[in-house]
Amino acid sequence: MKSPEQILRSVQFQQFKKSFLQIQGLPFPEILSPKTLTQFLKCCSAKRERIFTPLVILKAFLLQVLSEDGSCKHTVARVLVERLQKGATPNTVNTGPYCKARLRLPLTPLKKLATEIGQELREHLPAQWNWKGHRLVIVDGTTVTMPDTQVNQECFPQQNNQKPGLGFPIARIVVLTSMDAGTIIDYVIAPYQGKGTGETSLFSQMFDSLNPGDILMADRYYCTYAIIAILKLKGVNVLFQNHAQRKPDFSCGQKLSVKDHLIEWKKPQRRPVWLSDSQYKDLPDILQVRELSINGINYTTTLIDAKKYNRKELAELYRARWTVELDIRTIKTYMGMEILRCKSPDMVEKEIAVHFLAYNLIRANLARAAKQFGKTPRQLSFKSAMQLLTQASMTLINLPIKSLNVFSLALLRAMASTPIGHQKRKNQPRAIKRRPKPFPLLTMPRNNACQLIDL
């Protein structure tokens, strides 16, 4: 016989999964299986909670980062309404208990939960979504700012060109995403500046998240000897735009076609900071790569079979790398991650992990909608799916099984009915029409400015 705690956990399992449309009978295996959630809960604090249990907190945190309001007050009110609908005793509208409970969520398992969902979905994608039998992966970096607290400044210092008290703590994030599904496979967070905080240094920490047969695409900053050599040894192919300092000479090497050749690169004498002397010494002294040029743009790749991988196809494929910029914009703009809310470094990292978890859960639903109705995830609107899910989450909890299946398919059909990428309009100027309010910029720390007002 199950104990009351086991019964409560089982009910909360089902409610959590139903809130994010993770139910049986839909395409792909369960992304949020009971095993996955159980492993996460084992890492959570053993403190007994009647209202803000780990699953309740995690669900509330997810819906908080998806809401337009994004405040703790709004989130606590949502928990209150949900409890009243179930006939349970209401929780307080004071945000203190909720914020203290968020502090108890473990960071490492939270990040693992977010990235495992992205990796799991990527492994189960239909073969027809791949490119010539390869899974496509994109890496890129971005930055986020956060509240100007002393602890945040110590961990994520503001930029050097800003005066003390006038800047905001800033963090660099490098993300590894699946181009086919749009999910985040892995990510690394670091301060914006300092030794070992560059994009290539952070990317080196994610090499193990790439699998043999993958094709990695990135901008020219990643086109270095060390990265290409290490990934080639792992069986991972690359497609990069040439580094600005490396100009191809198509009169050398083995010619494949016009402005397309195989060439040997020699290992540079200077090693990157993220490799030890012994690791760099183990790299081959000569590296064979393929260089090609289309419309004046130079590319480097390890896909050396010119018959199987036509140079025009490769150039067309590389243009799709721009989708990672759109993915990052989606998370920062639509989901509000550009300016974080939390006031301590630990909570900042949890907030980022929850943003990525929410993003991957929505991407999983887009993949299911695409699979169910014969499309691909990149053809469907993320923002529309996010709006549908946040509006339906509270209704999903209270539906019986039969109604839930019908409701779920209707939601997936609605997601599949919102295509993107077909808008036709004139090119727009990069300028805004609405004028900003005429307030001057703050030129001294806020506390000092407040003291001057009182004088």
PyMOL commands that set and color helices and strands:
alter all, ss='L'
color gray80, all
select helices_A, chain A and resi 4-19+34-42+54-66+72-85+96-103+107-123+127-129+150-155+199-209+220-222+225-233+277-282+311-334+345-372+377-379+382-397+401-416+446-454
alter helices_A, ss='H'
color red, helices_A
select strands_A, chain A and resi 136-145+170-178+184-191+215-218+237-241+254-257+260-266+286-294+297-301
alter strands_A, ss='S'
color yellow, strands_A
deselect
rebuild
show_as cartoon
